[in-house]
Amino acid sequence: MRSKSMKTLDVQTQEQWRKWLEKYHDSESEVWLIFHKRHTGRESIVYSDALDEALCFGWIDSAKRQETKDRRLEEAISLLSAGRKLGLK
């Protein structure tokens, strides 16, 4: 399902996501966050926490995909990049 160019990020905490955003928010335009489903027992960032951090850096959630029965992907994208995709300047 994933294309080779799709960047994924598996963070377990809001702090890990914030650190990634601090480092890459102005050099990357999108990343797919991995969310592990509860039944797996794997720690995963909470969606609302991920969204809160993204908004602080001018990013937003864009799309979601069911990757496997054990995890889903949520695309996080910079608002600047989202505007370009919509043809906005």
PDB file with SEQRES, HELIX, SHEET and CRYST1 records, atoms N, CA, C and O in Angstrom:
SEQRES   1 A   89  MET ARG SER LYS SER MET LYS THR LEU ASP VAL GLN THR          
SEQRES   2 A   89  GLN GLU GLN TRP ARG LYS TRP LEU GLU LYS TYR HIS ASP          
SEQRES   3 A   89  SER GLU SER GLU VAL TRP LEU ILE PHE HIS LYS ARG HIS          
SEQRES   4 A   89  THR GLY ARG GLU SER ILE VAL TYR SER ASP ALA LEU ASP          
SEQRES   5 A   89  GLU ALA LEU CYS PHE GLY TRP ILE ASP SER ALA LYS ARG          
SEQRES   6 A   89  GLN GLU THR LYS ASP ARG ARG LEU GLU GLU ALA ILE SER          
SEQRES   7 A   89  LEU LEU SER ALA GLY ARG LYS LEU GLY LEU LYS                  
HELIX    1 AA1 GLN A   14  TYR A   24  1                                  11    
HELIX    2 AA2 ARG A   38  THR A   40  5                                   3    
HELIX    3 AA3 TYR A   47  CYS A   56  1                                  10    
HELIX    4 AA4 LEU A   79  LYS A   85  1                                   7    
SHEET    1 AA1 4 THR A   8  LEU A   9  0                                        
SHEET    2 AA1 4 GLU A  30  HIS A  36  1                                        
SHEET    3 AA1 4 ARG A  71  SER A  78 -1                                        
SHEET    4 AA1 4 TRP A  59  GLN A  66 -1                                        
CRYST1    1.000    1.000    1.000  90.00  90.00  90.00 P 1           1          
ATOM      1  N   MET A   1       0.819  -1.188   0.000  1.00  0.00           N  
ATOM      2  CA  MET A   1       0.000   0.000   0.000  1.00  0.00           C  
ATOM      3  C   MET A   1       0.868   1.259   0.000  1.00  0.00           C  
ATOM      4  O   MET A   1       0.509   2.248  -0.640  1.00  0.00           O  
ATOM      5  N   ARG A   2       1.996   1.243   0.701  1.00  0.00           N  
ATOM      6  CA  ARG A   2       2.852   2.417   0.800  1.00  0.00           C  
ATOM      7  C   ARG A   2       3.723   2.565  -0.432  1.00  0.00           C  
ATOM      8  O   ARG A   2       4.228   1.579  -0.967  1.00  0.00           O  
ATOM      9  N   SER A   3       3.898   3.802  -0.881  1.00  0.00           N  
ATOM     10  CA  SER A   3       4.828   4.049  -1.969  1.00  0.00           C  
ATOM     11  C   SER A   3       6.216   4.203  -1.377  1.00  0.00           C  
ATOM     12  O   SER A   3       6.359   4.493  -0.190  1.00  0.00           O  
ATOM     13  N   LYS A   4       7.243   4.008  -2.202  1.00  0.00           N  
ATOM     14  CA  LYS A   4       8.616   4.085  -1.718  1.00  0.00           C  
ATOM     15  C   LYS A   4       8.960   5.469  -1.205  1.00  0.00           C  
ATOM     16  O   LYS A   4       9.826   5.601  -0.340  1.00  0.00           O  
ATOM     17  N   SER A   5       8.316   6.494  -1.709  1.00  0.00           N  
ATOM     18  CA  SER A   5       8.647   7.858  -1.316  1.00  0.00           C  
ATOM     19  C   SER A   5       7.932   8.307  -0.039  1.00  0.00           C  
ATOM     20  O   SER A   5       8.197   9.399   0.464  1.00  0.00           O  
ATOM     21  N   MET A   6       7.039   7.483   0.484  1.00  0.00           N  
ATOM     22  CA  MET A   6       6.301   7.840   1.686  1.00  0.00           C  
ATOM     23  C   MET A   6       7.200   7.758   2.908  1.00  0.00           C  
ATOM     24  O   MET A   6       7.754   6.699   3.203  1.00  0.00           O  
ATOM     25  N   LYS A   7       7.348   8.871   3.621  1.00  0.00           N  
ATOM     26  CA  LYS A   7       8.154   8.880   4.842  1.00  0.00           C  
ATOM     27  C   LYS A   7       7.248   8.563   6.014  1.00  0.00           C  
ATOM     28  O   LYS A   7       6.209   9.199   6.193  1.00  0.00           O  
ATOM     29  N   THR A   8       7.639   7.579   6.817  1.00  0.00           N  
ATOM     30  CA  THR A   8       6.863   7.237   8.000  1.00  0.00           C  
ATOM     31  C   THR A   8       7.673   7.536   9.250  1.00  0.00           C  
ATOM     32  O   THR A   8       8.904   7.545   9.228  1.00  0.00           O  
ATOM     33  N   LEU A   9       6.964   7.780  10.329  1.00  0.00           N  
ATOM     34  CA  LEU A   9       7.592   8.093  11.607  1.00  0.00           C  
ATOM     35  C   LEU A   9       6.820   7.377  12.704  1.00  0.00           C  
ATOM     36  O   LEU A   9       5.603   7.523  12.819  1.00  0.00           O  
ATOM     37  N   ASP A  10       7.537   6.604  13.506  1.00  0.00           N  
ATOM     38  CA  ASP A  10       6.935   5.852  14.599  1.00  0.00           C  
ATOM     39  C   ASP A  10       7.383   6.483  15.915  1.00  0.00           C  
ATOM     40  O   ASP A  10       8.471   6.191  16.412  1.00  0.00           O  
ATOM     41  N   VAL A  11       6.538   7.351  16.476  1.00  0.00           N  
ATOM     42  CA  VAL A  11       6.840   7.982  17.763  1.00  0.00           C  
ATOM     43  C   VAL A  11       5.853   7.466  18.803  1.00  0.00           C  
ATOM     44  O   VAL A  11       4.683   7.229  18.506  1.00  0.00           O  
ATOM     45  N   GLN A  12       6.341   7.300  20.014  1.00  0.00           N  
ATOM     46  CA  GLN A  12       5.489   6.786  21.077  1.00  0.00           C  
ATOM     47  C   GLN A  12       4.941   7.891  21.974  1.00  0.00           C  
ATOM     48  O   GLN A  12       3.933   7.696  22.654  1.00  0.00           O  
ATOM     49  N   THR A  13       5.600   9.049  21.979  1.00  0.00           N  
ATOM     50  CA  THR A  13       5.190  10.108  22.897  1.00  0.00           C  
ATOM     51  C   THR A  13       5.076  11.451  22.184  1.00  0.00           C  
ATOM     52  O   THR A  13       5.622  11.656  21.100  1.00  0.00           O  
ATOM     53  N   GLN A  14       4.357  12.348  22.824  1.00  0.00           N  
ATOM     54  CA  GLN A  14       4.212  13.707  22.316  1.00  0.00           C  
ATOM     55  C   GLN A  14       5.579  14.396  22.278  1.00  0.00           C  
ATOM     56  O   GLN A  14       5.863  15.163  21.358  1.00  0.00           O  
ATOM     57  N   GLU A  15       6.414  14.127  23.266  1.00  0.00           N  
ATOM     58  CA  GLU A  15       7.747  14.730  23.316  1.00  0.00           C  
ATOM     59  C   GLU A  15       8.601  14.306  22.119  1.00  0.00           C  
ATOM     60  O   GLU A  15       9.300  15.132  21.533  1.00  0.00           O  
ATOM     61  N   GLN A  16       8.548  13.029  21.756  1.00  0.00           N  
ATOM     62  CA  GLN A  16       9.305  12.557  20.588  1.00  0.00           C  
ATOM     63  C   GLN A  16       8.827  13.247  19.317  1.00  0.00           C  
ATOM     64  O   GLN A  16       9.649  13.626  18.483  1.00  0.00           O  
ATOM     65  N   TRP A  17       7.532  13.417  19.152  1.00  0.00           N  
ATOM     66  CA  TRP A  17       6.957  14.082  17.981  1.00  0.00           C  
ATOM     67  C   TRP A  17       7.383  15.544  17.954  1.00  0.00           C  
ATOM     68  O   TRP A  17       7.750  16.067  16.902  1.00  0.00           O  
ATOM     69  N   ARG A  18       7.335  16.212  19.124  1.00  0.00           N  
ATOM     70  CA  ARG A  18       7.751  17.608  19.217  1.00  0.00           C  
ATOM     71  C   ARG A  18       9.221  17.760  18.810  1.00  0.00           C  
ATOM     72  O   ARG A  18       9.572  18.687  18.080  1.00  0.00           O  
ATOM     73  N   LYS A  19      10.070  16.857  19.281  1.00  0.00           N  
ATOM     74  CA  LYS A  19      11.498  16.929  18.928  1.00  0.00           C  
ATOM     75  C   LYS A  19      11.691  16.776  17.422  1.00  0.00           C  
ATOM     76  O   LYS A  19      12.514  17.476  16.833  1.00  0.00           O  
ATOM     77  N   TRP A  20      10.939  15.865  16.789  1.00  0.00           N  
ATOM     78  CA  TRP A  20      11.039  15.700  15.336  1.00  0.00           C  
ATOM     79  C   TRP A  20      10.599  16.985  14.639  1.00  0.00           C  
ATOM     80  O   TRP A  20      11.263  17.456  13.715  1.00  0.00           O  
ATOM     81  N   LEU A  21       9.491  17.542  15.080  1.00  0.00           N  
ATOM     82  CA  LEU A  21       8.990  18.777  14.472  1.00  0.00           C  
ATOM     83  C   LEU A  21       9.966  19.934  14.661  1.00  0.00           C  
ATOM     84  O   LEU A  21      10.168  20.727  13.741  1.00  0.00           O  
ATOM     85  N   GLU A  22      10.571  20.039  15.841  1.00  0.00           N  
ATOM     86  CA  GLU A  22      11.556  21.099  16.077  1.00  0.00           C  
ATOM     87  C   GLU A  22      12.698  21.015  15.069  1.00  0.00           C  
ATOM     88  O   GLU A  22      13.201  22.034  14.594  1.00  0.00           O  
ATOM     89  N   LYS A  23      13.092  19.806  14.758  1.00  0.00           N  
ATOM     90  CA  LYS A  23      14.227  19.597  13.853  1.00  0.00           C  
ATOM     91  C   LYS A  23      13.847  19.714  12.378  1.00  0.00           C  
ATOM     92  O   LYS A  23      14.625  20.240  11.582  1.00  0.00           O  
ATOM     93  N   TYR A  24      12.668  19.233  12.006  1.00  0.00           N  
ATOM     94  CA  TYR A  24      12.337  19.088  10.586  1.00  0.00           C  
ATOM     95  C   TYR A  24      11.142  19.902  10.083  1.00  0.00           C  
ATOM     96  O   TYR A  24      10.848  19.854   8.888  1.00  0.00           O  
ATOM     97  N   HIS A  25      10.446  20.641  10.939  1.00  0.00           N  
ATOM     98  CA  HIS A  25       9.203  21.289  10.498  1.00  0.00           C  
ATOM     99  C   HIS A  25       9.394  22.246   9.328  1.00  0.00           C  
ATOM    100  O   HIS A  25       8.468  22.450   8.542  1.00  0.00           O  
ATOM    101  N   ASP A  26      10.579  22.833   9.202  1.00  0.00           N  
ATOM    102  CA  ASP A  26      10.783  23.782   8.101  1.00  0.00           C  
ATOM    103  C   ASP A  26      11.543  23.189   6.916  1.00  0.00           C  
ATOM    104  O   ASP A  26      11.713  23.857   5.896  1.00  0.00           O  
ATOM    105  N   SER A  27      12.001  21.942   7.040  1.00  0.00           N  
ATOM    106  CA  SER A  27      12.719  21.326   5.922  1.00  0.00           C  
ATOM    107  C   SER A  27      11.953  20.165   5.285  1.00  0.00           C  
ATOM    108  O   SER A  27      12.253  19.773   4.157  1.00  0.00           O  
ATOM    109  N   GLU A  28      10.983  19.620   5.986  1.00  0.00           N  
ATOM    110  CA  GLU A  28      10.125  18.554   5.453  1.00  0.00           C  
ATOM    111  C   GLU A  28       8.740  19.134   5.201  1.00  0.00           C  
ATOM    112  O   GLU A  28       8.342  20.105   5.844  1.00  0.00           O  
ATOM    113  N   SER A  29       8.016  18.547   4.276  1.00  0.00           N  
ATOM    114  CA  SER A  29       6.664  19.043   4.000  1.00  0.00           C  
ATOM    115  C   SER A  29       5.577  18.075   4.453  1.00  0.00           C  
ATOM    116  O   SER A  29       4.420  18.467   4.603  1.00  0.00           O  
ATOM    117  N   GLU A  30       5.944  16.812   4.672  1.00  0.00           N  
ATOM    118  CA  GLU A  30       4.951  15.836   5.115  1.00  0.00           C  
ATOM    119  C   GLU A  30       5.635  14.612   5.698  1.00  0.00           C  
ATOM    120  O   GLU A  30       6.789  14.316   5.389  1.00  0.00           O  
ATOM    121  N   VAL A  31       4.904  13.913   6.542  1.00  0.00           N  
ATOM    122  CA  VAL A  31       5.349  12.641   7.101  1.00  0.00           C  
ATOM    123  C   VAL A  31       4.101  11.865   7.515  1.00  0.00           C  
ATOM    124  O   VAL A  31       3.094  12.455   7.907  1.00  0.00           O  
ATOM    125  N   TRP A  32       4.173  10.560   7.425  1.00  0.00           N  
ATOM    126  CA  TRP A  32       3.065   9.709   7.848  1.00  0.00           C  
ATOM    127  C   TRP A  32       3.382   9.171   9.236  1.00  0.00           C  
ATOM    128  O   TRP A  32       4.354   8.437   9.412  1.00  0.00           O  
ATOM    129  N   LEU A  33       2.562   9.535  10.225  1.00  0.00           N  
ATOM    130  CA  LEU A  33       2.728   9.046  11.590  1.00  0.00           C  
ATOM    131  C   LEU A  33       2.094   7.667  11.720  1.00  0.00           C  
ATOM    132  O   LEU A  33       0.999   7.418  11.215  1.00  0.00           O  
ATOM    133  N   ILE A  34       2.799   6.784  12.400  1.00  0.00           N  
ATOM    134  CA  ILE A  34       2.300   5.430  12.645  1.00  0.00           C  
ATOM    135  C   ILE A  34       1.569   5.405  13.980  1.00  0.00           C  
ATOM    136  O   ILE A  34       2.121   5.810  15.004  1.00  0.00           O  
ATOM    137  N   PHE A  35       0.337   4.933  13.967  1.00  0.00           N  
ATOM    138  CA  PHE A  35      -0.455   4.763  15.182  1.00  0.00           C  
ATOM    139  C   PHE A  35      -0.732   3.271  15.353  1.00  0.00           C  
ATOM    140  O   PHE A  35      -1.423   2.663  14.536  1.00  0.00           O  
ATOM    141  N   HIS A  36      -0.190   2.688  16.417  1.00  0.00           N  
ATOM    142  CA  HIS A  36      -0.415   1.271  16.698  1.00  0.00           C  
ATOM    143  C   HIS A  36      -1.767   1.104  17.381  1.00  0.00           C  
ATOM    144  O   HIS A  36      -2.128   1.879  18.267  1.00  0.00           O  
ATOM    145  N   LYS A  37      -2.492   0.107  16.967  1.00  0.00           N  
ATOM    146  CA  LYS A  37      -3.811  -0.138  17.553  1.00  0.00           C  
ATOM    147  C   LYS A  37      -3.664  -0.750  18.946  1.00  0.00           C  
ATOM    148  O   LYS A  37      -2.686  -1.438  19.240  1.00  0.00           O  
ATOM    149  N   ARG A  38      -4.649  -0.485  19.786  1.00  0.00           N  
ATOM    150  CA  ARG A  38      -4.590  -0.896  21.195  1.00  0.00           C  
ATOM    151  C   ARG A  38      -4.318  -2.379  21.382  1.00  0.00           C  
ATOM    152  O   ARG A  38      -3.551  -2.765  22.264  1.00  0.00           O  
ATOM    153  N   HIS A  39      -4.940  -3.211  20.559  1.00  0.00           N  
ATOM    154  CA  HIS A  39      -4.810  -4.654  20.765  1.00  0.00           C  
ATOM    155  C   HIS A  39      -3.377  -5.155  20.597  1.00  0.00           C  
ATOM    156  O   HIS A  39      -3.068  -6.274  21.006  1.00  0.00           O  
ATOM    157  N   THR A  40      -2.505  -4.355  20.008  1.00  0.00           N  
ATOM    158  CA  THR A  40      -1.112  -4.778  19.822  1.00  0.00           C  
ATOM    159  C   THR A  40      -0.301  -4.652  21.104  1.00  0.00           C  
ATOM    160  O   THR A  40       0.723  -5.316  21.261  1.00  0.00           O  
ATOM    161  N   GLY A  41      -0.759  -3.799  22.023  1.00  0.00           N  
ATOM    162  CA  GLY A  41      -0.006  -3.578  23.248  1.00  0.00           C  
ATOM    163  C   GLY A  41       1.205  -2.677  23.063  1.00  0.00           C  
ATOM    164  O   GLY A  41       1.962  -2.451  24.007  1.00  0.00           O  
ATOM    165  N   ARG A  42       1.394  -2.162  21.853  1.00  0.00           N  
ATOM    166  CA  ARG A  42       2.532  -1.278  21.575  1.00  0.00           C  
ATOM    167  C   ARG A  42       2.161   0.155  21.915  1.00  0.00           C  
ATOM    168  O   ARG A  42       1.060   0.621  21.624  1.00  0.00           O  
ATOM    169  N   GLU A  43       3.109   0.840  22.537  1.00  0.00           N  
ATOM    170  CA  GLU A  43       2.885   2.239  22.887  1.00  0.00           C  
ATOM    171  C   GLU A  43       2.818   3.073  21.618  1.00  0.00           C  
ATOM    172  O   GLU A  43       3.564   2.847  20.665  1.00  0.00           O  
ATOM    173  N   SER A  44       1.914   4.037  21.623  1.00  0.00           N  
ATOM    174  CA  SER A  44       1.738   4.893  20.454  1.00  0.00           C  
ATOM    175  C   SER A  44       1.262   6.262  20.909  1.00  0.00           C  
ATOM    176  O   SER A  44       0.530   6.379  21.892  1.00  0.00           O  
ATOM    177  N   ILE A  45       1.674   7.282  20.200  1.00  0.00           N  
ATOM    178  CA  ILE A  45       1.229   8.635  20.515  1.00  0.00           C  
ATOM    179  C   ILE A  45      -0.287   8.717  20.368  1.00  0.00           C  
ATOM    180  O   ILE A  45      -0.872   8.054  19.511  1.00  0.00           O  
ATOM    181  N   VAL A  46      -0.907   9.520  21.193  1.00  0.00           N  
ATOM    182  CA  VAL A  46      -2.356   9.743  21.126  1.00  0.00           C  
ATOM    183  C   VAL A  46      -2.628  10.747  20.000  1.00  0.00           C  
ATOM    184  O   VAL A  46      -1.915  11.742  19.861  1.00  0.00           O  
ATOM    185  N   TYR A  47      -3.651  10.480  19.208  1.00  0.00           N  
ATOM    186  CA  TYR A  47      -3.948  11.325  18.049  1.00  0.00           C  
ATOM    187  C   TYR A  47      -4.087  12.797  18.428  1.00  0.00           C  
ATOM    188  O   TYR A  47      -3.502  13.657  17.770  1.00  0.00           O  
ATOM    189  N   SER A  48      -4.848  13.100  19.475  1.00  0.00           N  
ATOM    190  CA  SER A  48      -5.063  14.508  19.844  1.00  0.00           C  
ATOM    191  C   SER A  48      -3.758  15.188  20.254  1.00  0.00           C  
ATOM    192  O   SER A  48      -3.569  16.374  19.986  1.00  0.00           O  
ATOM    193  N   ASP A  49      -2.857  14.449  20.900  1.00  0.00           N  
ATOM    194  CA  ASP A  49      -1.544  15.006  21.254  1.00  0.00           C  
ATOM    195  C   ASP A  49      -0.713  15.267  20.000  1.00  0.00           C  
ATOM    196  O   ASP A  49      -0.026  16.283  19.902  1.00  0.00           O  
ATOM    197  N   ALA A  50      -0.781  14.348  19.051  1.00  0.00           N  
ATOM    198  CA  ALA A  50      -0.044  14.526  17.795  1.00  0.00           C  
ATOM    199  C   ALA A  50      -0.552  15.756  17.051  1.00  0.00           C  
ATOM    200  O   ALA A  50       0.239  16.530  16.512  1.00  0.00           O  
ATOM    201  N   LEU A  51      -1.855  15.933  17.023  1.00  0.00           N  
ATOM    202  CA  LEU A  51      -2.447  17.084  16.342  1.00  0.00           C  
ATOM    203  C   LEU A  51      -2.079  18.390  17.044  1.00  0.00           C  
ATOM    204  O   LEU A  51      -1.751  19.375  16.383  1.00  0.00           O  
ATOM    205  N   ASP A  52      -2.131  18.405  18.376  1.00  0.00           N  
ATOM    206  CA  ASP A  52      -1.755  19.607  19.132  1.00  0.00           C  
ATOM    207  C   ASP A  52      -0.338  20.055  18.794  1.00  0.00           C  
ATOM    208  O   ASP A  52      -0.099  21.238  18.552  1.00  0.00           O  
ATOM    209  N   GLU A  53       0.595  19.119  18.775  1.00  0.00           N  
ATOM    210  CA  GLU A  53       1.988  19.463  18.458  1.00  0.00           C  
ATOM    211  C   GLU A  53       2.111  19.941  17.016  1.00  0.00           C  
ATOM    212  O   GLU A  53       2.804  20.920  16.741  1.00  0.00           O  
ATOM    213  N   ALA A  54       1.448  19.259  16.106  1.00  0.00           N  
ATOM    214  CA  ALA A  54       1.522  19.635  14.692  1.00  0.00           C  
ATOM    215  C   ALA A  54       1.059  21.073  14.492  1.00  0.00           C  
ATOM    216  O   ALA A  54       1.703  21.845  13.781  1.00  0.00           O  
ATOM    217  N   LEU A  55      -0.042  21.425  15.110  1.00  0.00           N  
ATOM    218  CA  LEU A  55      -0.581  22.782  14.969  1.00  0.00           C  
ATOM    219  C   LEU A  55       0.390  23.839  15.489  1.00  0.00           C  
ATOM    220  O   LEU A  55       0.471  24.933  14.931  1.00  0.00           O  
ATOM    221  N   CYS A  56       1.121  23.521  16.546  1.00  0.00           N  
ATOM    222  CA  CYS A  56       2.099  24.471  17.109  1.00  0.00           C  
ATOM    223  C   CYS A  56       3.208  24.801  16.116  1.00  0.00           C  
ATOM    224  O   CYS A  56       3.831  25.859  16.210  1.00  0.00           O  
ATOM    225  N   PHE A  57       3.457  23.909  15.175  1.00  0.00           N  
ATOM    226  CA  PHE A  57       4.523  24.105  14.197  1.00  0.00           C  
ATOM    227  C   PHE A  57       3.993  24.440  12.801  1.00  0.00           C  
ATOM    228  O   PHE A  57       4.742  24.409  11.825  1.00  0.00           O  
ATOM    229  N   GLY A  58       2.704  24.759  12.711  1.00  0.00           N  
ATOM    230  CA  GLY A  58       2.130  25.098  11.412  1.00  0.00           C  
ATOM    231  C   GLY A  58       1.872  23.884  10.542  1.00  0.00           C  
ATOM    232  O   GLY A  58       1.908  23.976   9.315  1.00  0.00           O  
ATOM    233  N   TRP A  59       1.614  22.750  11.168  1.00  0.00           N  
ATOM    234  CA  TRP A  59       1.290  21.520  10.458  1.00  0.00           C  
ATOM    235  C   TRP A  59      -0.139  21.116  10.806  1.00  0.00           C  
ATOM    236  O   TRP A  59      -0.708  21.602  11.783  1.00  0.00           O  
ATOM    237  N   ILE A  60      -0.714  20.225  10.001  1.00  0.00           N  
ATOM    238  CA  ILE A  60      -2.083  19.756  10.210  1.00  0.00           C  
ATOM    239  C   ILE A  60      -2.175  18.305   9.741  1.00  0.00           C  
ATOM    240  O   ILE A  60      -1.332  17.840   8.975  1.00  0.00           O  
ATOM    241  N   ASP A  61      -3.194  17.603  10.200  1.00  0.00           N  
ATOM    242  CA  ASP A  61      -3.421  16.254   9.683  1.00  0.00           C  
ATOM    243  C   ASP A  61      -4.089  16.374   8.323  1.00  0.00           C  
ATOM    244  O   ASP A  61      -4.873  17.292   8.081  1.00  0.00           O  
ATOM    245  N   SER A  62      -3.772  15.442   7.445  1.00  0.00           N  
ATOM    246  CA  SER A  62      -4.240  15.567   6.071  1.00  0.00           C  
ATOM    247  C   SER A  62      -5.031  14.353   5.595  1.00  0.00           C  
ATOM    248  O   SER A  62      -6.085  14.497   4.975  1.00  0.00           O  
ATOM    249  N   ALA A  63      -4.531  13.181   5.879  1.00  0.00           N  
ATOM    250  CA  ALA A  63      -5.173  11.962   5.378  1.00  0.00           C  
ATOM    251  C   ALA A  63      -4.878  10.820   6.335  1.00  0.00           C  
ATOM    252  O   ALA A  63      -3.957  10.898   7.148  1.00  0.00           O  
ATOM    253  N   LYS A  64      -5.660   9.769   6.232  1.00  0.00           N  
ATOM    254  CA  LYS A  64      -5.383   8.579   7.035  1.00  0.00           C  
ATOM    255  C   LYS A  64      -5.499   7.352   6.157  1.00  0.00           C  
ATOM    256  O   LYS A  64      -6.239   7.327   5.174  1.00  0.00           O  
ATOM    257  N   ARG A  65      -4.745   6.338   6.543  1.00  0.00           N  
ATOM    258  CA  ARG A  65      -4.760   5.066   5.811  1.00  0.00           C  
ATOM    259  C   ARG A  65      -4.698   3.916   6.801  1.00  0.00           C  
ATOM    260  O   ARG A  65      -3.977   3.964   7.797  1.00  0.00           O  
ATOM    261  N   GLN A  66      -5.460   2.900   6.507  1.00  0.00           N  
ATOM    262  CA  GLN A  66      -5.363   1.653   7.258  1.00  0.00           C  
ATOM    263  C   GLN A  66      -4.216   0.885   6.622  1.00  0.00           C  
ATOM    264  O   GLN A  66      -4.353   0.397   5.500  1.00  0.00           O  
ATOM    265  N   GLU A  67      -3.094   0.768   7.310  1.00  0.00           N  
ATOM    266  CA  GLU A  67      -1.959   0.073   6.708  1.00  0.00           C  
ATOM    267  C   GLU A  67      -2.054  -1.432   6.920  1.00  0.00           C  
ATOM    268  O   GLU A  67      -1.928  -2.208   5.972  1.00  0.00           O  
ATOM    269  N   THR A  68      -2.273  -1.839   8.156  1.00  0.00           N  
ATOM    270  CA  THR A  68      -2.445  -3.254   8.486  1.00  0.00           C  
ATOM    271  C   THR A  68      -3.523  -3.361   9.557  1.00  0.00           C  
ATOM    272  O   THR A  68      -4.060  -2.349  10.006  1.00  0.00           O  
ATOM    273  N   LYS A  69      -3.834  -4.573   9.962  1.00  0.00           N  
ATOM    274  CA  LYS A  69      -4.817  -4.740  11.035  1.00  0.00           C  
ATOM    275  C   LYS A  69      -4.276  -4.252  12.369  1.00  0.00           C  
ATOM    276  O   LYS A  69      -5.039  -4.057  13.314  1.00  0.00           O  
ATOM    277  N   ASP A  70      -2.958  -4.053  12.453  1.00  0.00           N  
ATOM    278  CA  ASP A  70      -2.330  -3.654  13.710  1.00  0.00           C  
ATOM    279  C   ASP A  70      -1.966  -2.182  13.795  1.00  0.00           C  
ATOM    280  O   ASP A  70      -1.652  -1.683  14.876  1.00  0.00           O  
ATOM    281  N   ARG A  71      -2.003  -1.486  12.678  1.00  0.00           N  
ATOM    282  CA  ARG A  71      -1.632  -0.070  12.733  1.00  0.00           C  
ATOM    283  C   ARG A  71      -2.259   0.701  11.579  1.00  0.00           C  
ATOM    284  O   ARG A  71      -2.608   0.150  10.535  1.00  0.00           O  
ATOM    285  N   ARG A  72      -2.384   2.007  11.818  1.00  0.00           N  
ATOM    286  CA  ARG A  72      -2.878   2.909  10.777  1.00  0.00           C  
ATOM    287  C   ARG A  72      -1.891   4.053  10.635  1.00  0.00           C  
ATOM    288  O   ARG A  72      -1.065   4.295  11.515  1.00  0.00           O  
ATOM    289  N   LEU A  73      -1.987   4.737   9.535  1.00  0.00           N  
ATOM    290  CA  LEU A  73      -1.114   5.871   9.254  1.00  0.00           C  
ATOM    291  C   LEU A  73      -1.947   7.139   9.166  1.00  0.00           C  
ATOM    292  O   LEU A  73      -3.046   7.131   8.611  1.00  0.00           O  
ATOM    293  N   GLU A  74      -1.423   8.219   9.711  1.00  0.00           N  
ATOM    294  CA  GLU A  74      -2.037   9.550   9.597  1.00  0.00           C  
ATOM    295  C   GLU A  74      -0.993  10.457   8.975  1.00  0.00           C  
ATOM    296  O   GLU A  74       0.128  10.561   9.475  1.00  0.00           O  
ATOM    297  N   GLU A  75      -1.356  11.108   7.894  1.00  0.00           N  
ATOM    298  CA  GLU A  75      -0.421  12.023   7.251  1.00  0.00           C  
ATOM    299  C   GLU A  75      -0.450  13.368   7.966  1.00  0.00           C  
ATOM    300  O   GLU A  75      -1.511  13.957   8.174  1.00  0.00           O  
ATOM    301  N   ALA A  76       0.728  13.838   8.336  1.00  0.00           N  
ATOM    302  CA  ALA A  76       0.881  15.187   8.877  1.00  0.00           C  
ATOM    303  C   ALA A  76       1.573  16.003   7.797  1.00  0.00           C  
ATOM    304  O   ALA A  76       2.547  15.552   7.194  1.00  0.00           O  
ATOM    305  N   ILE A  77       1.071  17.191   7.559  1.00  0.00           N  
ATOM    306  CA  ILE A  77       1.577  18.001   6.453  1.00  0.00           C  
ATOM    307  C   ILE A  77       1.674  19.456   6.905  1.00  0.00           C  
ATOM    308  O   ILE A  77       0.856  19.928   7.694  1.00  0.00           O  
ATOM    309  N   SER A  78       2.681  20.157   6.396  1.00  0.00           N  
ATOM    310  CA  SER A  78       2.798  21.573   6.745  1.00  0.00           C  
ATOM    311  C   SER A  78       1.670  22.344   6.071  1.00  0.00           C  
ATOM    312  O   SER A  78       1.263  22.014   4.957  1.00  0.00           O  
ATOM    313  N   LEU A  79       1.176  23.358   6.740  1.00  0.00           N  
ATOM    314  CA  LEU A  79       0.092  24.156   6.158  1.00  0.00           C  
ATOM    315  C   LEU A  79       0.536  24.834   4.873  1.00  0.00           C  
ATOM    316  O   LEU A  79      -0.269  24.998   3.957  1.00  0.00           O  
ATOM    317  N   LEU A  80       1.796  25.230   4.786  1.00  0.00           N  
ATOM    318  CA  LEU A  80       2.321  25.833   3.562  1.00  0.00           C  
ATOM    319  C   LEU A  80       2.237  24.840   2.410  1.00  0.00           C  
ATOM    320  O   LEU A  80       1.806  25.189   1.311  1.00  0.00           O  
ATOM    321  N   SER A  81       2.646  23.614   2.664  1.00  0.00           N  
ATOM    322  CA  SER A  81       2.575  22.574   1.640  1.00  0.00           C  
ATOM    323  C   SER A  81       1.126  22.257   1.278  1.00  0.00           C  
ATOM    324  O   SER A  81       0.808  22.043   0.108  1.00  0.00           O  
ATOM    325  N   ALA A  82       0.254  22.229   2.274  1.00  0.00           N  
ATOM    326  CA  ALA A  82      -1.167  21.971   2.011  1.00  0.00           C  
ATOM    327  C   ALA A  82      -1.750  23.048   1.115  1.00  0.00           C  
ATOM    328  O   ALA A  82      -2.532  22.750   0.212  1.00  0.00           O  
ATOM    329  N   GLY A  83      -1.375  24.296   1.355  1.00  0.00           N  
ATOM    330  CA  GLY A  83      -1.848  25.400   0.521  1.00  0.00           C  
ATOM    331  C   GLY A  83      -1.389  25.262  -0.912  1.00  0.00           C  
ATOM    332  O   GLY A  83      -2.142  25.542  -1.845  1.00  0.00           O  
ATOM    333  N   ARG A  84      -0.156  24.832  -1.087  1.00  0.00           N  
ATOM    334  CA  ARG A  84       0.368  24.636  -2.452  1.00  0.00           C  
ATOM    335  C   ARG A  84      -0.407  23.546  -3.176  1.00  0.00           C  
ATOM    336  O   ARG A  84      -0.709  23.677  -4.362  1.00  0.00           O  
ATOM    337  N   LYS A  85      -0.731  22.463  -2.460  1.00  0.00           N  
ATOM    338  CA  LYS A  85      -1.492  21.373  -3.074  1.00  0.00           C  
ATOM    339  C   LYS A  85      -2.867  21.848  -3.526  1.00  0.00           C  
ATOM    340  O   LYS A  85      -3.421  21.336  -4.498  1.00  0.00           O  
ATOM    341  N   LEU A  86      -3.411  22.824  -2.817  1.00  0.00           N  
ATOM    342  CA  LEU A  86      -4.727  23.367  -3.164  1.00  0.00           C  
ATOM    343  C   LEU A  86      -4.640  24.501  -4.178  1.00  0.00           C  
ATOM    344  O   LEU A  86      -5.661  25.057  -4.583  1.00  0.00           O  
ATOM    345  N   GLY A  87      -3.424  24.841  -4.585  1.00  0.00           N  
ATOM    346  CA  GLY A  87      -3.248  25.910  -5.559  1.00  0.00           C  
ATOM    347  C   GLY A  87      -3.241  27.293  -4.951  1.00  0.00           C  
ATOM    348  O   GLY A  87      -3.395  28.284  -5.665  1.00  0.00           O  
ATOM    349  N   LEU A  88      -3.062  27.379  -3.631  1.00  0.00           N  
ATOM    350  CA  LEU A  88      -3.013  28.675  -2.954  1.00  0.00           C  
ATOM    351  C   LEU A  88      -1.580  29.187  -2.907  1.00  0.00           C  
ATOM    352  O   LEU A  88      -0.633  28.402  -2.958  1.00  0.00           O  
ATOM    353  N   LYS A  89      -1.424  30.485  -2.811  1.00  0.00           N  
ATOM    354  CA  LYS A  89      -0.077  31.057  -2.738  1.00  0.00           C  
ATOM    355  C   LYS A  89       0.260  31.469  -1.341  1.00  0.00           C  
ATOM    356  O   LYS A  89       1.356  31.971  -1.093  1.00  0.00           O  
TER     357      LYS A  89                                                      
END                                                                             
